């Protein structure tokens, strides 16, 4: 026996030594080994020593020892002393000992590792041309060495036999034709023999050289295959992957799927089974699994797995021979010497499970689960047949009876089918399939269970009967389902067609179902009185009603059919029914305790009737609806006797409408286009009400800039009405006058400030002019307006509000409280759906409010209008402005009259013109006077008024021209437009790009305002895109104003033009307005610097013009 250290080192390949020593140390030790400088080698049991002669020094003693911790070493060289690790001298000694232990044969270079594994010597380099530098720096080439082939020889028993292998890339010669020829002495292929030793789950394979009869490493045999391949090559390549690399241990152990991969490559080769040395044969038939059942003691069931041959059903136990998983797996029968494939349906994982547990025991109580669930699954997986139940149980066949259970709703039927075999019941799938057997445990005292074989054919026939009725398999395939008309047909007709011997379980409310042909309709009955409406709704189908709670339940559950009072069913449109129920709730919230609705809800009731299937409406209610839907149906109201105005036809119709909504006790919104005379129509209404009721008490709330205008219009058109202003700082002194007046006029600012006082007034009418001031329902102004105590309410606005949800609720909450419900409910029922694009909800809202909004545009009533409407709007001066104007008026009067007294009237024209101009500037805006004091926009009453006029015009979709002869005033208006966010164009004498600005205003719909200097733009411009003209400071020469207005009112204009003159109340402007036409022309001539005009004015005329009130 070799010493342990020699034996241990002999098993180490070059790769193993590299790992032990490190690559660099191994290579340097290998160089010393080749130079044969290792001497005096002494080997004991676990130690060895020697000396290594270095080139320029004394020999280094080296010692190595095999210990439980591995190879320990010692060396006297400096490198070892410094690092304490294996050095190149230790490496040289180890390689020498290993090769000496492997035998004294001459050292040969190994083949390429990828094709020929490590040989049994230390030289592990690949034979190839290696370029390297020697120690003297010269480049040398080491030629490949051709190693002669030595065949194995047989020695006496126990002697070592060697088989040398050819070098893979060796050639006959290095150059010439010999470079293409194999080495000399290598002739023909060498065959091998495979010896197999079968163990459970594993295989030991030994490769023998068929000629030398010696075992070899598969890698060594592969070296011959590189020169002369044989059919053994595939098997050798696989085995070489698993070999030890030690020639002393050439046998290879492989397991599992590796065996299954090896066996097909051995088919047709020489393979012997050890120890009997029987030739291995390969069977053609494959093995498939089978399962058998046994009982033990009556309370335990045993399931055994085995395999059988298909042709003769011969069984093979999993405990005999070798079984190897794979795809396919293999079985080696060691008794007959036959290898057989296993059916491919047995996966490697399934095979491993069977090998681990070839026998399974379960309690008898688990038999149903094993037979009906467990075994069918594994049998399906591995392609086995189910075991014969007669092995352990009594198998019986029974005729099934069928049971059907149905549920769902009228438009969705869900059905399950069951087959009953005696007392046992099994669910039947929609394809008629169920578990093949029903297992009943052994009865008490019995050992054998009872198995009932189900009648699949009968079950499939039963399932087909349900499918023929329009049912379909549900999403799981376990049951049946029908929807819509198919479900209806099933409930109404299909149930009766099922066999009489079936047991049917159907919900009581779906038995004997009758479905009406007509869907649910809504029918309304409307009655009316002097000031009320009553609406009753019923939901019916073919005269049979339905309870509302049942309807709501069906809506909540998403059903499409509802049970009627007689037990039948009818279809209904969920959206239509839900909408009608919502309308009914909305109406009832406005009803009194007796269920009567105010006439203000007539619009809602009328809209509701448009969605009913039928209605019964009293004649008076029908007449009311006709009038609400068409203003022409409203009877004409007689013009009040005391009205000092001639109404145009559309204004007469407006008066009739106002009187109509007054008579039905409702409020309304008069939203005529600006300039169509909302003021005179309202005054006519007030006179008509007073004439009929003999009593009137009205509060009119208007913007501050038009409060005085209302006073003047009332004085002009209704002088018979007593009017009081709640206005100014001294208004508290007017309380008695206000309480006695028939009409009180105030501003929105004072409505907020004096809310408590005004809310105490007992009013016939509360009227809001420019009602958009309360469009914000959360504002203090809106809250104050809604506190007013008035029997009737009216809102006036020149802007369309129907498309502005933010304004609709607030304004209608004023004119007709409760019509649209609370703000929260309005937003939920109308605002949010409409903003989301719900057209039907928008139509419903419009129908509810439309009867109480009257809006006519100028285009709609153009036939009743002149081509041009001219209006004077009186504007109050602000407090600061009023005081300043009076001061300037006194100064101008003194200057002008003093100059006339001094030089005479004829020579005072310049002073007269300067005085008039200064007074007009003070009336327009204090900032035009150039005083050192600071003034703001609120210090000009006319600037406040023009901003409101422009805002209303822009909201109404109009384009506006604003003229002023003062360029500085235009600049102030321009600044205000910027602050208000209104787009505009501007033109005065310094403007260069006149044509571009005109073009932009004419064609750009986003530019609604044009500010123009009277002198620069009063003539020569074509501005027909505008239909509204504002003269900020009137030019009292009619011809000059006409020319300016005609910038809009000229050929090409298709709309009615409205021209406004802003007149500052109590100023020189109002005095000139009040002059007779002839005198007004004289003043205009002075303003036009016409010398003749001044001469025609008398001193009395000047006294009147410059008088200070």
GUNU-382010 format. One record per residue (C-alpha): x, y negated, z. Coordinates in steps of 0.1 Angstrom, whole numbers, plus 5000, padded with zeros to 4 digits. Example, Ala and Ser with C-alpha at 12.3 -4.5 7.8 and 13.67 -1.06 7.14 Angstrom:
2
512350455078;513750115071;
***
This chain:
1109
500050005000;501449654991;501949415020;498849205028;500548885016;501349044982;497949184978;496348844986;498548654962;497948904934;494348814932;495048444927;494848314891;496748014879;493547814885;493447934921;497047834926;496447494911;493647434936;495847564965;498947364956;497747074935;498247054897;501546864897;503147074924;502047394906;503447284872;506847184887;506947514907;506147704874;509147524857;511447644885;509947994882;510748004844;514247884851;514648184874;516047984903;514148174930;516448424947;516748644978;513048714980;512148905012;508549025018;507149155051;503549225061;502248865063;505348665056;507848615028;510948405023;513448314996;515848044984;515247804955;518347654938;517747294927;519947134900;522246914920;521947034956;522347324979;519647604978;516547524998;515347805022;511547855018;509148055040;505448125035;502948305059;499448445055;497348335085;493648325093;493647965082;495248035048;498848005034;501247825057;504647715044;508047575053;510847415032;514047235040;513746985011;513246615019;509846605002;508346865025;509946705056;508346375046;504846485035;504446815054;502646965024;503347244999;506247144977;507447254943;509847504960;507047664979;505047684946;507947854928;508248114956;504448184956;504348234918;507348474921;505748684948;502348694929;503948814896;506149064915;503049204932;501149234898;503949444883;507449424868;506149374832;507749094813;506048754816;503748654787;501948324779;498148344783;495648284756;493347984753;491147994785;487947934766;488348254746;490848464767;490748434805;493848414827;496348704824;497948874854;500948654855;501748304867;502148134833;498747984827;499647744799;497847774765;500247894738;500447604713;502947354699;503847134729;505746814724;507646704755;510746524765;513546704782;515446554811;517946384787;515046204769;515446414737;512246524720;512146904718;509547144702;508847474719;507647724693;504947964700;506048314711;504648614693;504148894718;504149244705;501049464711;501649744736;499050014737;498050174769;499550504778;498350774802;500750854830;500551114857;497651094882;497850784904;500350604881;499550254868;498350234833;498549894815;496849764784;498349454769;496149224749;497049034718;497748664719;494748504703;496448254679;499548454673;500648494637;503048714618;505448424612;505548054619;505847944583;505048054549;502348314541;503048474574;501248184591;498048324577;498748684587;497948854620;500848964642;502549284632;501549604650;497849484655;495749714634;491949764634;489149704660;489049864694;485749994707;484749994743;482450204765;480050064791;479550234825;476450124844;475750184881;472050094889;471149954922;467849794933;467849444917;471449464906;473749634880;477449714882;479049724848;482549864840;484149824806;486450104794;488750094765;487450384744;490950494732;493050434763;490250544786;491150274811;488850004827;489549654814;488349314822;485649204797;487748894789;490649124780;488449324757;487249004741;490848924730;490549214706;487149094695;488748764684;490748954658;488349234649;484749164662;482449464669;478749494681;480149504716;481049134714;477748984726;477649204758;481349134765;480848764762;478048774787;479948994811;483048774809;481148494825;480748704857;484048884859;486348844889;489548774867;491449034888;492549334867;492549544898;488749484901;487549494865;483849594874;481249324870;478149274892;475149104877;471549064889;467948984880;467448784848;471148824838;470549204836;467449134814;469648924792;472449194790;470349504782;469149404747;472849354737;473749704749;471049874727;472850084701;476250074720;477850354740;476450314775;476750574803;474850584836;476950664866;477350884884;475751144861;477450994830;474151024812;473850834779;471450534783;468550534758;466150254750;462350324749;460150154724;456950134745;456649854771;455449884807;452449694820;451349644857;448549824873;446849804907;445350074928;443250064959;443250294989;441650285023;443350365057;441150455086;438050295072;439049945084;442149865062;442449835025;445749895007;446549744973;449549904955;451349764925;453049984899;453649994862;452350234836;453250334801;450650234775;450550554755;450150814783;449450604814;452450744831;453150544863;456450404875;456950314911;458549984920;460650174945;462450394919;465050304893;466149954886;463649664880;464849334866;462849014861;463248834828;461248744797;460749024791;461849204822;463349554822;463149884840;465950144840;464750494848;467850654863;466251004863;465651014825;468350764815;465850534797;465550154797;462150004790;460949654785;458249504807;455149334792;455948974785;452848864804;454648944836;456648624842;459948634861;458248464891;455348714891;457849014889;459848884918;456648854939;455649214930;459149344939;459149164972;455749314982;454849614961;452149714987;449649485005;447349565034;444249365043;441349425067;438249585051;436349265058;438549085032;437549335004;435049094988;437648824986;440349054972;438049204946;436248884936;439048634939;442548754946;442949054922;441148894892;443548604894;446748814896;445349064870;444648774846;448148634852;450048954845;447749114820;446649404841;443349574843;441249544874;441449854896;438850124896;436450034924;435350404927;438750454944;437450294976;433750194971;430350314959;429650134926;426050064917;424249894888;421149684896;418749484874;419049114883;416248874890;416848504883;416448194904;416647844890;417147534913;416447194897;416846844910;417746484899;415346234885;412946204857;415646104832;418446324846;417846694853;420446894871;419947274871;421747564886;421147934878;421448224902;421248594897;419948814925;421049174928;419049304957;419949094987;423048954971;423048634950;425648504926;425848164909;425848194871;427847954850;426447784820;428048044798;426448324817;429748434834;430048504871;432348724892;432149074877;431249254909;429549174942;431249364971;429349445003;431349575033;430749925045;427649975066;428150065102;429550415104;430350435067;433950425052;433150325017;432149975007;429349904982;430149734949;427449594927;428449544890;426849234877;424949244844;426848984823;424749034792;421448974811;423048664827;424148524793;420548574780;419148384810;421648104805;420748084768;417048034777;418047714797;420247594769;417347634744;415247394765;417747104757;419947154788;423747134783;426647254804;427646994830;431146854833;432347144854;430647414833;429147554865;425647414860;423347254834;422346894828;419946694806;419446324804;416946084788;414346234765;415846584769;415246554807;411746434802;410946724779;412446964804;410246844833;407046804812;407247104789;410447314796;409547444831;406347604817;408347794791;410647974816;409848344822;407148414848;409348654868;411948374875;411848204909;411747824903;412747574930;411747224918;411246894938;407646834947;407546494929;408646654896;406146944895;403446904869;405046584856;403046354834;404746064817;402745774803;403345684767;403445304774;406245144796;405444934826;404044594816;403544284837;400044124838;399343784853;396143614865;396343234868;393743014884;393942644892;392242364911;392641984913;396141994925;397142364927;397842684907;397543044919;399443324902;398943694908;401143954891;400544324886;402744594872;400844854851;401045124825;397845224806;395845054834;397445244862;399445024887;402645074906;403544974941;406244704943;408244884970;408445184947;409544964919;412244804940;413445154952;413745274916;415644954907;418045004937;418645364927;419245284891;416245484878;414445424845;411045584854;408745494882;405945694899;402545524894;399745524919;398045834904;401346034905;402246004869;405345834856;406145554833;409345404818;410345054827;412944804816;415044744848;416344404836;412844274827;411144404858;413944274881;413743924864;409943914868;410244014905;412843744910;410543484893;407643594915;409843554947;410943204935;407443094930;406143234963;408843034981;407242714968;403742824977;401742715007;400342935034;397343005012;399543114983;398742814962;401442644941;401742274936;401242164900;404942074899;405542444895;403442454864;406642474842;407742784860;404442944858;404142864821;407643014815;406743324834;403643374812;405843394782;407343714796;404143904806;402444174786;399144004791;397543734811;394243584823;394443204826;391642974835;390742704809;391942414832;395342594837;395642664800;395042294792;397642194817;400242424801;399442284767;400041934779;403342024796;404742194765;403741924741;403641554749;401241504720;398641714738;398541464767;395641224765;396540864758;396640624787;395040294783;397440004782;397139824816;395339494815;398039294833;400939424811;402439124793;404139334766;403439514734;404439884737;405840064707;404140394699;406740604716;406540384747;402840434747;403440814746;405940774774;403340584796;400840864790;403441124800;404340924832;400640894841;400041264834;402741384858;401541124883;398041274881;399241624887;401141504917;404641574904;407741374900;409641334867;412741224849;412440964822;415741014803;415140814771;418240694753;419640364764;417940074748;414540244743;412840054771;412640274802;412139964823;409039844805;407540194805;408040224842;406539874848;403539984827;403140294849;403140084880;400439854866;398340154855;398640314890;397639984907;394739934883;393440284891;394240314928;394039944938;397039994959;400740004951;403940014971;407140084952;410840094959;413140064930;416840144936;419240034909;422939964903;423939624918;424639484883;420939524872;419039444904;418339094891;417439224857;414639434873;413339124890;413238924858;411739204838;408939244864;408338874864;408238884826;406039184820;404039224852;403638874868;400639004887;402839234909;404339084940;408139154940;410739124967;414539174966;416239364994;419539214984;422238974996;423738895029;420638725042;418339015034;417339065070;415438735068;413238885041;411839175061;408339035062;408338955025;409539315018;406839465038;404239265020;405539314985;404139574960;407539624945;410839614964;414139614945;417439714961;420839854952;422440194958;424940034981;422239895003;420240225001;423140385019;423840095043;420140035053;419040395050;417140395083;415140085075;414240195039;413340545051;410540395073;408740235043;405440415033;405840424996;403540514967;406640544944;410340574949;412140504916;415840554910;417340364880;420540524866;419740824887;423040984879;424240794910;422841094931;424241364909;426441484937;424041654961;426541624990;426941244987;425540995012;423740824984;421841144975;421041215011;419640865016;417540874985;415941204996;415041055030;412740805013;409040865022;407140854989;404141034975;405641014940;409140994928;410640904894;414240914881;415440704852;418640784833;419940714799;422141014798;421141374790;421141594821;419741924809;423242064803;424741944836;424042194863;425741974889;423141694882;420041894876;419542034911;420241704929;418041494907;415141744908;415541794945;414741414947;411841394922;410341734930;411641884963;411542264964;411042304926;414542464922;414842604958;417842544980;421242464966;422742794976;419942994959;420042764928;423742834924;423243204928;420243234905;421142974879;424542804881;426843104883;424943324857;424643024832;428342934836;429143304829;427243274796;423843414806;421643264779;418343404793;418943244827;419642914809;416342944791;414543014823;415942704840;415042494810;411542624810;411142534847;412342174844;411642084808;408041984814;409241714839;411941564817;411041324789;413941234767;413741064733;416840954713;416840664690;416940894660;413841074672;411840744674;413640554647;410340504628;409040304658;412140094661;413539794643;416939844627;418539644654;417539604691;418739294709;418639284747;419839034773;421139184805;421338944835;424239004858;424638874893;427838704904;429638864933;429838674966;433338534960;432638464924;429338274932;431138034956;433937974932;431537904903;429637644924;432837474933;433937464896;430437344885;430637044909;434036954896;433136984859;429836784864;431736504880;434436504853;432136524823;429436274835;432136034847;433836044813;430535984795;429835694818;433235544811;433635594773;430135694761;428536014749;429936004714;433635984726;433236254753;433036564730;436436714742;435536664778;432136824772;433637124754;436337174781;433737164808;431437414791;434437644785;435637624821;432137704834;431938004810;435238134822;434138114858;430938304849;433038584832;435838644856;437638414881;441038534868;440338344836;440638014854;444338064862;443937984899;446738074924;444338294943;444238674939;441038824925;440139184916;437739374893;434939364919;435038984918;433538984883;429839074882;429939104844;432939334845;431139564869;428139554846;430039624814;431839924830;428440074839;427040004804;430040164787;429940474810;426240534803;426740484765;429740724764;427840984784;424940944760;427241014730;427240654717;430140454703;430540094716;431939764703;432839514730;433339144719;434738854738;436138524727;438638534756;441638754748;442538754785;439138894793;439639164767;442939254785;441139284818;438439514802;441239714787;442839764821;439439884835;439040134806;442440284815;441340314851;438040474841;439740724818;437840594787;439740624754;439540294733;441040094705;442039724708;442139444683;442939074687;444738804666;448138954673;447239314662;449239414631;447839764623;444239664620;443339914593;444840214613;442940124644;439640084625;440240414608;440940584641;437740444658;435640534628;436740894624;438041014659;435041124681;437341114711;437640734709;434240584719;435140214726;436539934705;437639614723;437639324698;438438954700;435438764685;437538534663;439938814651;437339084645;434038904641;434138924604;435639144577;435439484596;433339784588;432639974620;429440174612;430540454636;429240234665;425640204674;426039994705;427339634706;428139444738;428739064738;430539014770;430438634768;427638524744;428538294715;425438084714;425638024677;423238284663;425138314630;428438394648;426838654671;425038804641;428238834622;429839024651;426839254656;426839324618;430239494622;428139794632;424739704617;425639704580;425239914549;426240274557;424840264592;422340554598;421540484634;419640214653;422039954666;421439814701;423139484710;423439364746;424239014757;425638994792;424238684810;425638564843;422738474866;422538114878;425337994855;425737784824;425038094804;421538144819;420837774814;421637784777;419438104774;416537914789;416937624765;414537604736;415937724703;416637374689;418537264720;420437594721;421637524685;422937184697;425037344725;426337604701;427437334677;429437174706;431037514714;431837544677;433637204680;431137044656;431336674663;427836624650;426336844677;427636634705;426136324690;422636474690;422836574727;421236314750;422436214784;419436394799;420536714781;423936684797;422436614831;420336934828;423337144815;425737044842;423237034870;424337214902;421437414917;
***
